[in-house]
Amino acid sequence: MSYPIEMIRHSLAHVMAAAVQKLHPDVKFAGGPAIENGFYYDFDTEYRFSEEDFEKIEREMRELIKSNGRFEQKIVDLDEAKKIFANQPYKMEWLNEYDAAGEKLSIYTFRDFTDLCRGPHVESSKDLPRDGFKIRSVAGAYWKGDSKNKMLQRIYVDAFESKEELDNFLKMQEEAAKRDHRKIGKEMDLFHFEPEYAPGAVFWHDKGFKMYRKLIEYIRARQEKAGYMEISTPSVMDRSLWERSGHWAKYGAHNYSGTTQDGKTFCVKPMSCPGGMLVFGQGIKSYKDLPMYLAEFGKVNRYEAAGGLSGILRVREFTQDDAHIFCTEEQLETEVVKILRFIKDIYGKFGFDKITMKLATRPLSEFRIGSDEVWDRAEGALKHALDANGIEYEIAENDAAFYGPKIDNYLRDSMGRVWQCGTVQLDMNLPERFDLSYIGEDGERHRPVMLHRAMLGSIERFMGILIESTGGNLPLWLSPEPVVVVPISEKYREYAESVVADLRAAGVYARGDYRDEKVNYKVRELSVAKTPIVAVVGEKEANDKTVTLRRLGVEKQDVVPLADFVAQMQDAVKLPL
């Protein structure tokens, strides 16, 4: 029988817990879910796990799998569950907080290990791979994620259906480590962080900020070509605005806020949506003005737990290429499809041609706003737009924004990793809350529909994805430093400076490396810094008005007439519109 990979991983988590229990009988269990690429389990024991223990645990897991033990479910009431877990304080704490009188609880037993668990699991350990898993690491994790609680030991495991899949994943991880954007970012001198003064915020260096600006410049140019208007809204606004939109109820704990001398509470902007609606609400709008496209490169701040921060992939301050499209319900399908095609074309320009889409339906959340009738209409409209245009998609149950359903775009990078970036979200609720309207053909006020749209998502995060996918070998148009000119000695500096001047006059950013170092040393250093083209010049080049080109990753050198090189570069650095 074939089982879903999530079920296999969750079952393996129980096997690992049983193995740890056998090796360390005094251990106390917290919990362990399946996660992307594997699972983890949290343990409390005086024994300190280290890499030396990994092989022992794996060996014990294989022995347990070989025993063909069954995963047996038992349904019990609360009193019986408390008897079973009397010696497990973390399970008891959960049971003591459990408030569902009369409701039965599910427990699973595998060999000598019993856990509170809804399941489901595989039928027997014979259905689990013996060599498709490998312990990755052990780390500290607070019970319930609260730093006031005890620090537990969390063992992470990579797990797949076969050894071949595991080996492929591990090879990809090795390659990903080499391409880590933090490592490459340092080599390229793009950015750094100051955790003591600004945790989760980027300090851009000149080259990194050039790349950041080029991304915005490109999206801006594409948007203007498509008829978008660009706006900018305040970075600090009154808390009442976020209460009105519903963001405060859901995200208030993640907002940076403070109270002023007049007793008002202001928030640093965590998202751009309410500001966009206030702009649309200014003045009278006609049906002839719709659809209206309002774009904003909004710098936003959200408090993320320190443990969740990850270079520029997950930060507390970032810039979104946000846009809000206001249209009629009749225009909705056309606009949704237009946005999805726009996003796909943008990704293609960066080399991401494997895109999948997921339609996220209403969340099971107390913070969800709007009636079921409105959600039915919104979900139905997005589904119809996808189906009517033959767009393939999956359903992501209960994963929508609190104000409306969405279609998320997932791209696959060069290492096979999947990232969620672009999104289009249908919102019939916030226009109602902000009393937005337009005058229809009948002369009456009507409520517009709003589409939230982001293409790259977070500029910072997309940069990190792009750096890792390309290994820092960026396309010339996006490279912060496409050409560095290196004279072989001070004697040829004047010619090198003229080459730099010709390139800059043609709109190509270039600089000269005039340090008192050997040419080969400079070339190696520039190669580590991922400089796409190093133009070496000496006596022959100066006399012939040529340059000798060393391209990143290419052993062969080219000698090219300077005029031809400038023309080639002028074309190569143009934005791919």
Secondary structure, DSSP 8 states (H G I E B T S, - for coil): ----HHHHHHHHHHHHHHHHHHH-TT-EE----EETTEEEEEEE-SS---HHHHHHHHHHHHHHHHTT-BEEEEEE-HHHHHHHTTT-HHHHHHHHH---TT--EEEEEETTEEEE------SBGGGS-SSSEEEEEEEEEEGGG-TTS-EEEEEEEEE-SSHHHHHHHHHHHHHHHHT-HHHHHHHTT-EEE-TTTSTT-EEE-HHHHHHHHHHHHHHHHHHHHTT-EE----SEEEHHHHHHHTHHHHHGGGS-EEE-TTS-EEEE-S-SHHHHHHHHTSS--BGGG-SEEEEEEEEEE----GGG-BTTTB-SEEEEEEEEEEE-TTTHHHHHHHHHHHHHHHHHHTT---EEEEEE-----TT--S-HHHHHHHHHHHHHHHHHTT---EEETT-SBTTB-EEEEEEE-TTS-EEEEEEEEEESSHHHHTT--EE-TTSSEE--EEEEEEEEEEHHHHHHHHHHHHTT---TTT-S--EEEEESSGGGHHHHHHHHHHHHHTT--EEE---SS-HHHHHHHHHHTT-SEEEEE-HHHHHHTEEEEEETT--S-EEEEHHHHHHHHHHHTS---
